[in-house]
Amino acid sequence: MAKKIKVYVEPNETIDDCLNRIAQMGYRPVRRIEKPVFEQTGTKDEPVHSHQSILFECVALES
């Protein structure tokens, strides 16, 4: 089975930059997972949507 890695899109990085970084590492993305990130601000108990966390599951390129 091919080796899988997980790569997060870093803050202040575009998705294109992340995909280029994955290609330079010798991998290709096979799955994209987006999850909302919530933060509690102020005195309210309700969380506020902060940003999306984007994760790519990648497998090694075959030679």
QUIJODA-V855721 format. One record per pair of residues at least 24 apart in sequence whose ideal C-beta (glycine too) atoms are under 8 Angstrom apart, sorted by sequence separation. I is the first residue (numbers start at 1). J is the second residue. D is the distance in whole Angstrom. If there is no record, write none. Layout:
[[I	J	D] [I	J	D]]
This chain:
[[32	56	6] [33	57	7] [31	56	7] [4	30	8] [31	57	4] [29	56	4] [30	57	6] [29	57	7] [30	58	7] [29	58	5] [30	59	5] [28	58	6] [27	58	4] [28	59	6] [27	59	6] [25	58	8] [27	60	6] [28	61	6] [22	56	6] [26	60	6] [27	61	6] [26	61	5] [18	54	8] [22	58	5] [19	56	8] [18	56	7] [15	54	7] [9	53	8] [8	53	7] [9	54	4] [8	54	7] [9	55	8] [8	55	5] [9	56	8] [7	55	7] [8	56	8] [6	55	6] [7	56	5] [6	56	7] [6	57	6] [7	58	6] [5	57	8] [6	58	7] [4	57	6] [5	58	5] [4	58	7] [4	59	6] [3	59	7] [2	59	4] [3	60	5] [2	60	5] [2	62	8]]
